[in-house]
Amino acid sequence: MAENKCSLRKEFTKGLIRENPVLRLVLGTCPTLATSTSMVNAIGMGIAATLVLVCSNIAISALRKVIPDKVRIPAYIVIIASFVTIVQMIVKAFVPALDSALGVFLPLIVVNCIILGRAEAFANKNRVIASAVDGLGMGIGFTAALFCMALVREFLGNGTLFSGAQSLLGVFGDNVLGGFNGVTILNTPMTIFILPAGGFFVFGILIALANKISDKKKLPKAELHGCESCPLAATCSKVVSEKEEIKV
């Protein structure tokens, strides 16, 4: 029992720093850069992605012995798309302002490589509880990375913090936040930080800090793997052709 608890704790904490999907594995870069201009948008995207991660990991783990190996990737995509649709409908119903702010990036969670990667690398090989913990840890790690980026970019780029906070809670915003809708700190912000160039700059700085922390804790450095690490590598024509060329 003690070993099981220790293992679950390890699976949960690995997504925070050691295998942070954004800062260490460099996955989900597109939604990270696109939605981190505002702290509210970052939190909303992080929560939505975490819900999809946990639910899809649970479903895929529960069905791992039923899904045929040859169609596992299409099956994973169908499962993930189903949960994304549910989450999107909930957001549209209760937090319409957040749905408008996130725009196309909310339904694009379907093709987020973090979610498909955890399904292929962990959920289809482990039990339901461990898969749920893995999804929760990775989701919190993703949300934390988004939040850190948004904190810097919104503060320096807009001069505000938690701007539009009412939209995060939707119809419950007035009762919970009591009229709070963010604060203005800088009167002359540097707008470059909410542009793509500023996003890449902050992204690089955070990756460097994450690697620095990992070095102090003597954790292995993050490595960018080639096509062989992709879940579709077995059926990808590019990978197959490259292997054939090597054989020749």
C-alpha distance (Angstrom), angle and dihedral (degrees) to the residues before:
residue distance angle dihedral
M1 . . .
A2 3.81 . .
E3 3.81 91.3 .
N4 3.80 90.2 49.9
K5 3.81 91.9 51.7
C6 3.79 90.5 47.3
S7 3.80 91.0 49.7
L8 3.81 92.8 49.5
R9 3.78 90.8 48.9
K10 3.80 89.5 51.0
E11 3.80 91.5 49.9
F12 3.80 90.6 50.1
T13 3.80 98.0 47.1
K14 3.81 97.4 43.8
G15 3.81 91.5 77.2
L16 3.81 92.9 57.4
I17 3.81 99.8 65.2
R18 3.81 115.0 -27.9
E19 3.81 94.9 59.3
N20 3.78 101.6 8.9
P21 3.82 103.2 170.1
V22 3.82 94.1 -138.4
L23 3.79 106.6 31.7
R24 3.80 100.4 32.5
L25 3.81 107.0 24.0
V26 3.83 93.5 30.9
L27 3.82 94.2 -136.7
G28 3.79 128.2 145.7
T29 3.81 92.0 27.9
C30 3.81 95.2 151.4
P31 3.84 98.4 58.6
T32 3.80 89.6 37.7
L33 3.79 93.2 58.9
A34 3.81 94.7 37.5
T35 3.81 100.1 49.4
S36 3.82 101.3 33.7
T37 3.82 95.5 83.4
S38 3.80 88.6 91.7
M39 3.81 130.5 37.2
V40 3.80 91.1 -140.7
N41 3.81 92.5 52.7
A42 3.80 90.7 46.3
I43 3.80 93.0 52.3
G44 3.80 91.7 45.7
M45 3.80 93.1 50.0
G46 3.80 91.3 45.1
I47 3.80 93.6 51.8
A48 3.81 92.4 46.6
A49 3.80 92.6 48.8
T50 3.81 91.4 46.2
L51 3.81 92.3 52.9
V52 3.81 90.8 50.2
L53 3.81 91.4 45.7
V54 3.80 94.6 52.1
C55 3.81 95.7 42.5
S56 3.82 95.4 44.8
N57 3.81 92.1 46.1
I58 3.80 90.3 52.1
A59 3.81 93.5 47.7
I60 3.81 94.9 45.0
S61 3.80 92.5 46.4
A62 3.81 91.3 49.6
L63 3.82 90.9 49.8
R64 3.81 97.9 38.2
K65 3.81 93.4 109.2
V66 3.80 93.0 45.6
I67 3.82 102.1 47.9
P68 3.84 111.0 85.7
D69 3.78 112.6 -120.8
K70 3.82 93.9 -125.8
V71 3.81 93.4 59.7
R72 3.78 100.0 32.8
I73 3.83 95.9 112.7
P74 3.85 94.6 52.0
A75 3.80 88.5 44.6
Y76 3.81 91.2 51.7
I77 3.80 91.1 49.8
V78 3.82 91.8 51.0
I79 3.81 90.9 50.1
I80 3.80 93.1 46.7
A81 3.82 92.2 45.7
S82 3.81 90.3 52.3
F83 3.80 92.9 54.9
V84 3.81 92.0 43.3
T85 3.80 89.3 54.1
I86 3.80 91.0 51.1
V87 3.82 92.4 48.5
Q88 3.80 91.9 46.8
M89 3.81 91.7 51.2
I90 3.81 90.6 50.4
V91 3.82 91.8 49.2
K92 3.80 91.9 48.0
A93 3.80 91.3 49.9
F94 3.81 99.7 45.4
V95 3.83 106.3 18.2
P96 3.82 106.3 30.9
A97 3.80 94.1 157.8
L98 3.79 90.9 56.9
D99 3.80 90.3 47.5
S100 3.82 89.6 54.6
A101 3.81 91.7 46.5
L102 3.80 94.9 50.6
G103 3.78 91.8 42.8
V104 3.79 116.3 167.8
F105 3.80 93.1 -2.7
L106 3.81 91.7 75.4
P107 3.84 95.7 61.9
L108 3.82 89.1 37.8
I109 3.81 87.7 70.2
V110 3.82 82.0 90.3
V111 3.80 90.5 74.6
N112 3.81 96.6 36.1
C113 3.80 104.1 134.6
I114 3.82 91.4 -145.1
I115 3.81 91.9 64.9
L116 3.81 96.6 42.6
G117 3.80 89.8 42.8
R118 3.82 93.6 54.7
A119 3.80 90.2 46.5
E120 3.80 91.5 54.1
A121 3.79 99.2 35.6
F122 3.81 100.8 40.2
A123 3.81 120.2 0.1
N124 3.81 96.6 57.9
K125 3.82 90.9 52.2
N126 3.82 102.9 41.4
R127 3.79 141.4 55.3
V128 3.77 125.4 -87.7
I129 3.81 99.1 -101.7
A130 3.79 93.9 47.7
S131 3.82 90.3 46.9
A132 3.80 91.5 50.8
V133 3.81 91.0 50.3
D134 3.81 90.6 47.4
G135 3.81 91.1 51.3
L136 3.80 92.1 47.3
G137 3.80 92.8 49.6
M138 3.79 93.8 47.1
G139 3.80 90.7 45.6
I140 3.80 92.6 52.1
G141 3.80 89.6 46.7
F142 3.81 90.1 51.6
T143 3.81 91.3 47.6
A144 3.81 91.8 47.7
A145 3.80 91.8 52.0
L146 3.81 91.0 48.4
F147 3.81 91.0 47.9
C148 3.81 93.6 50.5
M149 3.79 91.7 49.5
A150 3.79 92.7 46.0
L151 3.81 92.1 47.6
V152 3.81 91.3 58.6
R153 3.80 97.1 37.6
E154 3.81 97.1 46.5
F155 3.81 93.6 43.5
L156 3.81 95.2 48.8
G157 3.81 98.5 29.2
N158 3.81 101.5 42.4
G159 3.78 102.0 14.4
T160 3.81 90.8 -127.5
L161 3.79 140.3 103.4
F162 3.82 124.0 -146.0
S163 3.77 91.6 -3.5
G164 3.81 108.9 -177.4
A165 3.81 93.0 18.2
Q166 3.80 90.2 155.2
S167 3.80 90.3 67.1
L168 3.80 92.3 59.2
L169 3.80 92.2 66.5
G170 3.79 96.1 32.8
V171 3.78 113.3 -169.1
F172 3.82 90.6 8.1
G173 3.80 95.0 53.3
D174 3.80 98.7 96.3
N175 3.80 94.1 50.2
V176 3.80 96.6 44.2
L177 3.81 103.1 36.2
G178 3.78 98.5 32.5
G179 3.79 95.4 -137.7
F180 3.82 96.0 -43.2
N181 3.80 109.4 145.1
G182 3.79 103.9 163.9
V183 3.78 135.2 -70.3
T184 3.80 133.1 -100.9
I185 3.81 114.6 -134.2
L186 3.80 108.3 160.0
N187 3.79 121.2 48.2
T188 3.81 93.5 -168.5
P189 3.83 106.7 41.6
M190 3.81 124.9 -177.7
T191 3.78 101.4 -115.4
I192 3.80 92.8 -164.7
F193 3.80 88.5 80.2
I194 3.82 92.2 66.8
L195 3.81 90.5 48.8
P196 3.84 123.5 84.5
A197 3.82 92.6 -100.6
G198 3.80 91.3 56.0
G199 3.78 90.9 45.5
F200 3.82 92.5 55.0
F201 3.82 90.4 46.5
V202 3.81 93.5 53.0
F203 3.81 90.1 42.1
G204 3.81 91.2 55.4
I205 3.80 92.7 47.3
L206 3.81 92.1 51.5
I207 3.81 92.0 48.3
A208 3.81 89.0 51.9
L209 3.82 90.8 50.1
A210 3.81 91.7 48.0
N211 3.81 90.5 51.4
K212 3.81 89.9 47.4
I213 3.80 91.3 53.6
S214 3.80 90.2 46.0
D215 3.81 90.7 51.7
K216 3.80 91.0 53.2
K217 3.80 89.6 51.2
K218 3.84 90.1 44.1
L219 3.77 93.0 -121.1
P220 3.82 119.8 156.7
K221 3.79 116.0 -92.6
A222 3.79 118.7 -104.7
E223 3.79 112.6 -100.6
L224 3.78 128.5 -158.4
H225 3.77 106.1 -137.2
G226 3.77 125.5 -155.1
C227 3.78 130.2 -119.8
E228 3.82 91.3 -64.0
S229 3.82 90.3 76.2
C230 3.81 92.9 54.9
P231 3.84 115.7 107.2
L232 3.82 88.7 -130.3
A233 3.80 94.5 51.2
A234 3.80 93.8 107.1
T235 3.79 92.9 59.7
C236 3.81 101.1 28.4
S237 3.81 112.4 117.5
K238 3.81 91.4 -147.9
V239 3.81 94.1 56.9
V240 3.81 92.5 43.1
S241 3.81 92.4 50.4
E242 3.80 91.7 48.2
K243 3.81 91.1 52.6
E244 3.81 90.4 49.4
E245 3.81 90.8 51.3
I246 3.81 90.8 51.4
K247 3.79 91.1 51.4
V248 3.81 91.3 51.2
